[in-house]
């Protein structure tokens, strides 16, 4: 019998073009500003997404689906310190362009519905939502053109 799992869903509307939001999902310097302080990304199907979600939840994933500007699906390795199971934890980032606005949906799934996983699940759900809010703020900031290479978005 397969273990029962749970997930979460977040949606955020961002007043920025999808190409800019897509860059923020994959560029380590931008990821550090909204997702967490450390990130290594190989942006391609079969690549890796190794990051630390604030406040220190390390997550390492294979990039399962890579559709530039539209979809990024991550299949995570099991976290250290929690019981193993036969399922897969997934985050599916989906972007939908609506003119100058981008709708971002994140569907997290595959987290075991076991008491030993409760704290981890609640942290993922809450901190992913907070990260999405930081992404919105970062993308909607009015930034002057950089005066020196690499300064700003």
MARTOR-309009 format. One record per residue: residue in three letters; residue number from 1; x, z, y of N, C-alpha, C in turn. Coordinates in steps of 0.001 Angstrom, whole numbers, always signed. Example, Ala and Ser with C-alpha at 12.3 -4.5 7.8 and 13.67 -1.06 7.14 Angstrom:
! residues 2
ALA|1|+13190|+7800|-5690|+12300|+7800|-4500|+13200|+7800|-3300
SER|2|+12850|+7080|-2250|+13670|+7140|-1060|+12900|+7870|+30
! end
This chain:
! residues 153
UNK|1|+848|+0|-1180|+0|+0|+0|+891|+0|+1240
UNK|2|+654|-910|+2140|+1436|-1019|+3366|+1084|+128|+4317
UNK|3|+2086|+575|+5059|+1868|+1633|+6035|+987|+1120|+7165
UNK|4|+132|+1994|+7688|-669|+1615|+8842|+205|+1693|+10076
UNK|5|-25|+767|+10991|+784|+715|+12206|-100|+766|+13436
UNK|6|+538|+918|+14573|-152|+952|+15862|+677|+167|+16872
UNK|7|+107|-49|+18030|+807|-813|+19047|+300|-479|+20431
UNK|8|+679|-1294|+21376|+276|-1119|+22761|+206|-2486|+23412
UNK|9|-529|-2562|+24504|-641|-3807|+25262|-601|-3471|+26745
UNK|10|+192|-4248|+27471|+283|-4080|+28916|+142|-5454|+29565
UNK|11|-517|-5466|+30704|-631|-6685|+31506|-295|-6325|+32939
UNK|12|+445|-7224|+33582|+763|-7028|+34985|+755|-8386|+35669
UNK|13|+181|-8443|+36847|+155|-9664|+37646|+1236|-9545|+38711
UNK|14|+2128|-10519|+38739|+3282|-10467|+39634|+3228|-11652|+40590
UNK|15|+3352|-11381|+41867|+3362|-12435|+42885|+4758|-13037|+42986
UNK|16|+5115|-13780|+41965|+6404|-14478|+41894|+6251|-15578|+40853
UNK|17|+7024|-16655|+40998|+6921|-17747|+40027|+7436|-17343|+38645
UNK|18|+6874|-17972|+37628|+7236|-17655|+36246|+8723|-17852|+35985
UNK|19|+9353|-18828|+36622|+10786|-19062|+36394|+11612|-17854|+36826
UNK|20|+11213|-17225|+37904|+11929|-16035|+38377|+11695|-14846|+37450
UNK|21|+10465|-14657|+37019|+10146|-13570|+36102|+10873|-13780|+34770
UNK|22|+10904|-15014|+34278|+11609|-15338|+33036|+13079|-14937|+33140
UNK|23|+13702|-15240|+34269|+15107|-14867|+34478|+15295|-13361|+34386
UNK|24|+14336|-12613|+34906|+14440|-11155|+34880|+14336|-10592|+33466
UNK|25|+13735|-11344|+32546|+13645|-10908|+31155|+14957|-11097|+30400
UNK|26|+15815|-11979|+30891|+16981|-12383|+30109|+18340|-12137|+30744
UNK|27|+18405|-12000|+32041|+19694|-11817|+32708|+20038|-10327|+32747
UNK|28|+21156|-9939|+32122|+21493|-8511|+32029|+21502|-7772|+33359
UNK|29|+21985|-8400|+34452|+22007|-7700|+35734|+20595|-7413|+36240
UNK|30|+19679|-8345|+36017|+18293|-8113|+36427|+17600|-7136|+35481
UNK|31|+17851|-7265|+34187|+17266|-6329|+33220|+17635|-4891|+33562
UNK|32|+18874|-4677|+33979|+19334|-3330|+34314|+18547|-2737|+35476
UNK|33|+17981|-3584|+36318|+17267|-3102|+37504|+15815|-2712|+37211
UNK|34|+15250|-3187|+36100|+13849|-2833|+35842|+13621|-2276|+34438
UNK|35|+14405|-2689|+33470|+14169|-2299|+32077|+14983|-1079|+31687
UNK|36|+16276|-1155|+31930|+17167|-63|+31569|+18589|-418|+31929
UNK|37|+19472|+574|+31908|+20807|+399|+32474|+21762|-495|+31689
UNK|38|+21523|-735|+30441|+22462|-1513|+29645|+21703|-2593|+28890
UNK|39|+22255|-3809|+28911|+21608|-4892|+28165|+22632|-5959|+27802
UNK|40|+22501|-6468|+26591|+23235|-7627|+26136|+22200|-8590|+25596
UNK|41|+22235|-9825|+26073|+21219|-10791|+25663|+21890|-12114|+25326
UNK|42|+21518|-12673|+24186|+21865|-14054|+23827|+20548|-14827|+23900
UNK|43|+20261|-15478|+25040|+18938|-16064|+25277|+18702|-17371|+24518
UNK|44|+18272|-17221|+23260|+17952|-18363|+22398|+17236|-17831|+21170
UNK|45|+16516|-18681|+20491|+15901|-18279|+19223|+17027|-17898|+18271
UNK|46|+16896|-16749|+17637|+17931|-16242|+16760|+18985|-15413|+17471
UNK|47|+18893|-15337|+18804|+19837|-14543|+19585|+19510|-13066|+19495
UNK|48|+20269|-12268|+20242|+20040|-10823|+20235|+19548|-10347|+21591
UNK|49|+18852|-9235|+21554|+18377|-8537|+22741|+18679|-7076|+22464
UNK|50|+19771|-6585|+23030|+20228|-5218|+22798|+20154|-4489|+24130
UNK|51|+19312|-3475|+24211|+19053|-2850|+25504|+18748|-1368|+25345
UNK|52|+18742|-699|+26474|+18357|+704|+26520|+17211|+828|+27507
UNK|53|+16034|+1072|+26990|+14845|+1270|+27817|+14949|+2645|+28465
UNK|54|+14849|+2690|+29807|+14866|+3998|+30462|+13774|+4848|+29857
UNK|55|+14020|+6049|+29497|+15103|+6960|+29826|+16123|+7125|+28695
UNK|56|+16549|+6106|+28068|+17608|+6204|+27068|+17184|+5847|+25654
UNK|57|+16131|+5059|+25505|+15672|+4639|+24174|+16389|+3330|+23827
UNK|58|+17368|+3418|+22926|+18125|+2228|+22558|+17294|+1358|+21625
UNK|59|+17246|+54|+21936|+16476|-886|+21118|+17307|-2147|+20906
UNK|60|+17449|-2540|+19661|+18192|-3749|+19329|+17257|-4670|+18552
UNK|61|+17203|-5939|+18998|+16241|-6868|+18414|+16860|-8242|+18212
UNK|62|+16254|-8965|+17298|+16518|-10398|+17165|+15447|-11123|+17973
UNK|63|+15845|-12198|+18634|+14876|-13002|+19373|+14223|-13949|+18373
UNK|64|+12966|-13691|+18092|+12221|-14442|+17085|+11593|-15707|+17667
UNK|65|+10988|-15592|+18836|+10394|-16751|+19525|+11008|-16841|+20900
UNK|66|+11419|-18041|+21273|+12052|-18264|+22565|+11482|-19549|+23141
UNK|67|+10510|-19385|+24041|+9873|-20516|+24698|+10089|-20334|+26194
UNK|68|+11155|-20946|+26744|+11533|-20699|+28137|+10347|-20782|+29104
UNK|69|+10264|-19723|+29923|+9209|-19655|+30925|+7855|-19241|+30399
UNK|70|+7745|-19054|+29070|+6419|-18770|+28500|+6379|-17565|+27563
UNK|71|+7343|-17496|+26621|+7208|-16478|+25577|+8561|-16033|+25041
UNK|72|+8669|-14715|+24843|+9846|-14109|+24255|+9357|-13057|+23269
UNK|73|+9620|-13286|+21981|+9201|-12305|+20964|+10439|-11681|+20349
UNK|74|+10458|-10352|+20383|+11589|-9581|+19894|+11180|-8811|+18644
UNK|75|+11999|-8902|+17589|+11774|-8143|+16363|+12900|-7109|+16281
UNK|76|+12522|-5842|+16378|+13485|-4759|+16514|+13989|-4232|+15177
UNK|77|+15243|-3778|+15216|+15794|-3018|+14104|+15196|-1616|+14170
UNK|78|+15080|-951|+13011|+14525|+413|+13041|+15411|+1334|+13876
UNK|79|+14809|+2231|+14641|+15606|+3165|+15436|+16288|+4208|+14547
UNK|80|+17443|+4665|+15011|+18154|+5713|+14277|+17383|+7019|+14385
UNK|81|+17444|+7802|+13329|+16854|+9134|+13351|+15392|+9197|+12964
UNK|82|+14780|+8049|+12679|+13378|+8046|+12243|+13304|+7491|+10827
UNK|83|+12282|+7905|+10082|+12164|+7410|+8707|+12018|+5889|+8658
UNK|84|+12614|+5267|+7681|+12476|+3833|+7505|+11107|+3476|+6950
UNK|85|+10767|+2216|+7097|+9529|+1710|+6508|+9679|+205|+6343
UNK|86|+8751|-435|+5650|+8881|-1843|+5298|+8330|-2814|+6334
UNK|87|+7878|-2336|+7450|+7297|-3213|+8464|+8322|-3669|+9491
UNK|88|+7825|-4284|+10545|+8670|-4758|+11640|+8033|-4363|+12961
UNK|89|+8857|-3827|+13861|+8390|-3516|+15209|+8680|-4723|+16095
UNK|90|+7678|-5097|+16885|+7752|-6322|+17675|+7285|-6059|+19101
UNK|91|+7967|-6676|+20067|+7455|-6804|+21428|+7314|-8290|+21691
UNK|92|+6158|-8694|+22154|+5891|-10092|+22465|+5593|-10188|+23956
UNK|93|+6534|-10769|+24716|+6360|-10974|+26154|+5787|-12368|+26356
UNK|94|+4629|-12456|+27013|+3990|-13735|+27265|+3761|-13895|+28754
UNK|95|+4208|-15019|+29302|+4068|-15304|+30721|+3089|-16446|+30900
UNK|96|+2222|-16290|+31875|+1247|-17325|+32210|+1304|-17556|+33710
UNK|97|+1585|-18778|+34095|+1685|-19109|+35508|+310|-19413|+36073
UNK|98|+51|-18854|+37236|-1205|-19097|+37944|-830|-19394|+39399
UNK|99|-244|-20563|+39624|+249|-20904|+40952|+1503|-20122|+41262
UNK|100|+1480|-19378|+42362|+2633|-18582|+42760|+2652|-17232|+42051
UNK|101|+1639|-16962|+41253|+1535|-15690|+40551|+1841|-15893|+39067
UNK|102|+2415|-14861|+38454|+2690|-14886|+37027|+2006|-13699|+36375
UNK|103|+1265|-13971|+35330|+655|-12914|+34532|+1606|-12646|+33377
UNK|104|+2015|-11383|+33246|+2918|-10991|+32166|+2159|-10052|+31240
UNK|105|+2166|-10408|+29966|+1560|-9545|+28947|+2646|-9137|+27969
UNK|106|+2635|-7864|+27596|+3545|-7360|+26574|+2681|-6739|+25489
UNK|107|+2846|-7255|+24279|+2148|-6695|+23128|+3198|-6091|+22209
UNK|108|+3152|-4777|+22074|+4044|-4081|+21149|+3264|-3762|+19889
UNK|109|+3904|-3930|+18741|+3194|-3682|+17487|+4167|-3241|+16400
UNK|110|+3580|-2772|+15296|+4353|-2451|+14109|+4932|-1051|+14068
UNK|111|+4493|-161|+14926|+5028|+1201|+14930|+4217|+2026|+13924
UNK|112|+4895|+2619|+12953|+4162|+3349|+11909|+3252|+4434|+12470
UNK|113|+2109|+4541|+11857|+1130|+5548|+12280|+1346|+6808|+11434
UNK|114|+2522|+7376|+11602|+2925|+8593|+10896|+3277|+9647|+11941
UNK|115|+3019|+10911|+11669|+3331|+11958|+12649|+4798|+11959|+13099
UNK|116|+5723|+11615|+12217|+7143|+11623|+12585|+7486|+10541|+13602
UNK|117|+6590|+9568|+13792|+6797|+8488|+14750|+6016|+8687|+16053
UNK|118|+5221|+9752|+16165|+4344|+9943|+17320|+5100|+9973|+18645
UNK|119|+6142|+10789|+18750|+6876|+10890|+20018|+7485|+9552|+20407
UNK|120|+8079|+8868|+19439|+8698|+7560|+19707|+7658|+6567|+20214
UNK|121|+6511|+6528|+19553|+5430|+5630|+19956|+4967|+5918|+21388
UNK|122|+4735|+7190|+21696|+4272|+7547|+23039|+5315|+7189|+24094
UNK|123|+6583|+7419|+23791|+7644|+7053|+24727|+7670|+5547|+24955
UNK|124|+7598|+4760|+23903|+7600|+3301|+24057|+6429|+2838|+24904
UNK|125|+5265|+3357|+24609|+4066|+2936|+25331|+4170|+3273|+26815
UNK|126|+4557|+4490|+27128|+4644|+4942|+28520|+5786|+4259|+29252
UNK|127|+6981|+4231|+28653|+8142|+3704|+29366|+8127|+2180|+29457
UNK|128|+7451|+1513|+28553|+7288|+68|+28697|+6357|-216|+29876
UNK|129|+5299|+549|+29998|+4387|+377|+31140|+5121|+629|+32460
UNK|130|+5937|+1669|+32517|+6697|+1956|+33734|+7693|+841|+34036
UNK|131|+8325|+319|+33002|+9267|-787|+33199|+8547|-2002|+33774
UNK|132|+7351|-2278|+33305|+6593|-3414|+33818|+6270|-3220|+35305
UNK|133|+5980|-2013|+35703|+5738|-1725|+37124|+7004|-1964|+37943
UNK|134|+8165|-1543|+37397|+9432|-1783|+38104|+9719|-3281|+38197
UNK|135|+9385|-4038|+37148|+9565|-5493|+37178|+8737|-6092|+38313
UNK|136|+7508|-5664|+38443|+6640|-6169|+39509|+7249|-5893|+40879
UNK|137|+7697|-4673|+41109|+8294|-4308|+42396|+9534|-5159|+42660
UNK|138|+10392|-5300|+41663|+11614|-6089|+41815|+11300|-7543|+42153
UNK|139|+10348|-8130|+41457|+10032|-9540|+41655|+9314|-9797|+42965
UNK|140|+8562|-8821|+43462|+7789|-9026|+44680|+8523|-8599|+45949
UNK|141|+9684|-8028|+45806|+10459|-7646|+47000|+10789|-8881|+47810
UNK|142|+10713|-8719|+49093|+11108|-9802|+49997|+12603|-9657|+50227
UNK|143|+13361|-10597|+49691|+14809|-10512|+49759|+15330|-11674|+50588
UNK|144|+16196|-11368|+51560|+16838|-12416|+52341|+17835|-13149|+51461
UNK|145|+18138|-14405|+51782|+19141|-15123|+50998|+20451|-14342|+50989
UNK|146|+21149|-14284|+49841|+22391|-13545|+49754|+23435|-14093|+50727
UNK|147|+24209|-13179|+51310|+25262|-13595|+52223|+26597|-13762|+51509
UNK|148|+26733|-13106|+50364|+27935|-13274|+49553|+27504|-13571|+48128
UNK|149|+28340|-14294|+47369|+27958|-14616|+45988|+27638|-13350|+45187
UNK|150|+26518|-13405|+44473|+26121|-12319|+43589|+25462|-11144|+44271
UNK|151|+25170|-11235|+45552|+24544|-10083|+46223|+23054|-10314|+46387
UNK|152|+22298|-9763|+45498|+20844|-9876|+45597|+20296|-10873|+44594
UNK|153|+18994|-11076|+44674|+18299|-11981|+43751|+18299|-13385|+44269
! end
